[in-house]
Amino acid sequence: MKVLIIAAHGSRKAESAREVAALTEKISLKSGACFDRVDHGFLQFSEPLLPGVIDNAVALGATQIVIFPFFISAGSHILTDIPELVAESGKTYPGVEFTVTRHLGAAASVEDVILGEVNRHLGGGEG
């Protein structure tokens, strides 16, 4: 089973967690046959925490887990925390293939998304 996990920072504000959950649902609907399951997990402040989401995915039969870091820049969560968590998970679940993608801020065409939103706001359509 192939699982995509959207890894976000987490916030003390419940609305932030709801936004990530809603985004995860949209991605799940659009991912089609690419993934059997799409989940989200947080590094701190919000539930569900990423380690528990990984444990749950494995318990449900995941054999491949792709983690997308939903972060704008490469701070300590990108450079240290997520890689360490994935390395530890790989030791705990040696039969599961773990992949971490580039974070959102490093994704190809993120500048097009930003300019598209700015142009839409200014009434210029899709840029």
C-alpha positions in Angstrom: 0.0 0.0 0.0 1.3 3.4 -1.0 0.7 6.3 1.4 1.4 10.0 1.1 1.8 12.0 4.3 1.6 15.8 4.3 4.0 16.8 7.1 3.2 20.2 8.5 4.6 22.2 11.4 1.5 22.3 13.6 0.1 25.2 15.5 -1.7 26.0 18.8 -4.5 27.4 16.6 -7.1 24.8 15.8 -7.9 26.5 12.5 -4.4 25.9 11.2 -4.8 22.1 11.8 -8.2 22.2 10.0 -6.7 23.9 7.0 -4.0 21.2 6.7 -6.7 18.5 7.1 -8.8 20.2 4.4 -5.8 20.4 2.1 -5.1 16.8 2.7 -8.6 15.8 1.7 -8.4 17.8 -1.5 -5.0 16.1 -2.3 -6.5 12.7 -1.6 -9.4 13.4 -4.0 -7.0 14.6 -6.7 -4.3 11.9 -6.3 -6.4 9.3 -8.0 -4.6 5.9 -8.2 -1.3 7.4 -7.2 -1.8 6.7 -3.5 -3.9 4.3 -1.6 -4.1 6.7 1.3 -3.3 10.4 1.9 -2.8 11.5 5.5 -1.3 14.5 7.4 0.8 14.8 10.4 2.3 17.5 12.5 5.7 17.9 14.0 4.5 19.8 17.1 1.6 21.6 18.7 -1.2 19.8 16.8 -2.6 16.3 16.5 -2.0 13.9 14.9 1.7 13.9 15.3 3.8 12.6 12.4 5.3 9.6 14.2 1.8 8.3 15.1 0.6 8.9 11.5 3.6 6.8 10.3 2.8 4.1 12.8 -0.8 4.0 11.8 0.0 3.9 8.1 2.3 0.9 8.7 -0.4 -0.8 10.8 -2.8 -0.4 7.9 -0.4 -2.1 5.6 1.8 0.6 4.1 4.8 -0.7 2.2 5.7 2.7 0.7 5.4 6.0 2.5 6.1 9.3 0.7 6.4 12.4 3.0 5.8 15.8 1.6 7.1 18.6 3.9 4.6 21.4 3.8 7.1 24.0 4.7 8.2 27.2 2.9 11.8 27.2 3.9 14.5 24.8 4.9 14.8 25.3 8.7 15.6 22.8 11.3 12.4 20.7 10.7 13.5 20.2 7.1 17.2 19.8 7.7 17.2 17.8 10.9 13.9 16.7 12.4 12.1 15.1 9.4 15.3 13.3 8.2 15.9 11.9 11.7 12.3 10.8 12.1 12.4 9.1 8.8 15.7 7.4 9.6 14.3 6.1 12.9 11.1 4.9 11.2 13.2 3.1 8.6 14.9 1.2 11.4 11.6 0.5 13.1 10.0 -0.6 9.9 12.7 -2.1 7.6 10.1 -3.5 5.2 8.7 -0.1 4.4 10.2 2.2 1.8 10.4 5.8 3.0 10.8 8.8 0.6 10.9 12.5 1.6 10.2 15.0 -1.2 11.5 18.5 -1.5 9.7 20.9 0.8 7.0 23.2 -0.6 9.3 26.2 -0.9 11.8 24.3 -3.0 9.2 22.7 -5.3 9.3 23.4 -9.0 7.1 26.3 -10.0 6.2 27.5 -6.5 7.0 31.0 -7.9 4.2 30.5 -10.5 1.8 29.6 -7.7 2.7 32.8 -5.9 2.5 35.0 -8.9 -0.8 33.4 -10.0 -2.3 34.2 -6.6 -1.0 37.8 -6.6 -2.3 38.3 -10.1 -5.7 36.9 -9.2 -5.8 39.3 -6.2 -5.0 42.2 -8.4 -7.7 41.2 -10.9 -5.3 40.1 -13.6 -6.5 36.5 -13.8 -4.0 33.5 -14.0 -0.8 35.3 -14.8 
